[in-house]
């Protein structure tokens, strides 16, 4: 049996809001103690209208992040006043899952 250590707590500490579709609209659930790495980028900067291509990579530790959650492709995440759509999701496991990682691209600003 392989023993995989949890992500060190000092690397966690971010919170996100997971937005998943329901039969009545969508549900919002805050996910605590994850690691978010944001990559800001602009594409097509030679054209008259630049296109933002900001992404986030989120690490969820199955021992230290909570509550338990799944991150399906197509679900949305709110982070830092922006809305992102999950475009890639992976579970790392040995005998049981120990980390989850997903990538998401920015699709909107949060409206107040």
N, C-alpha and C positions, 0 to 999 in steps of 0.2 A: 504494500500500500504506500503510495506516495503522499507525503505530508506537505501541503502547500501553505505557506504562511499568509496571513491576511495582509492587505495593503496597510502600511504603517499609518497610524492615526494622524500623524502630522502632515501626510499627503492628502488627507481627506478634509472635509470641513465645508464644502460647498453644498448648497441645496438647489434642487430643481423642482419644477411642477410638471408632472406627467399628465398629459391631456389625451384621453382615449375616447373614441367614439362609443356611444351607447345607443339604444333604441330611441332615446328621448333627447338626443343632442350629444353631449360629451360630459365626461367626469374629470375632475381635477384632483390630483393627489400629490401632496408634497413629499418628495423623497429626500431624506436627510443624509448628510455625511458621505457625499460622493466627491469625486475629483473631476473638475471641469477644466479642460484645456481649450481655449478659444483661439482660432486662427482667422484673423481678419484679412480679406483679400478683395481686390477689384479686378474684374476681367473686362475685356473689350475697352481698354482705356484709350485706344486710338479713335474710337467712334465718338459720335456726338453725345451718345448717352452711355455712361459707364454703368456696368452691372456689378452690384455687390455680390460677392461669393463667400461670405463669412460662414465658417463651420465651427462646430464644437465637437470634441471627443469627450465622452463621459465614461468614467470608470466607477463601477458599482462593486463594492466588496460584500460578498454574501454573509460575512460575519459582522462587519462594522457599519454597513449602510442599512438604512431601514426606512419604511417597512419593506417587506419582501415585494418585489415587483418584476414584471416582465417588460421588455422594451421592444415591442413589435415594429417592424419596418412599416412606415406610414403613420405611426402615432406622432403626436406633437409634444414638444417640451418648451416650457417657458423658462428663460434664464436671463437675468440682467436686463429686463425690460424688452426682450426680444422673443419671438416665437421661431422655433426650429422644427423641421420635420426629420424624423429618423429615416436615414437612407441605408444604414448598414448596422447590423446587430450581431454580436457574437458572445457565446458563453464559453468560458474556460473551465474545464473540469478534469478531475481525476476520477475518483469514485463518485464524487458528488460535485456540483458546481461550487466554485470558489470565487470567481470574478465574472462580471459581465461588462462588456465594453460596447458602446455604440457611437456612431457618428451621425451628426445631424446637420442639415444646412438651413441657414436663415431664410425664412419666408415672409416675415412681417415684424413690425414693431408692435408692442403692446399698446392698445388703445385704452385710455383712462375714461 
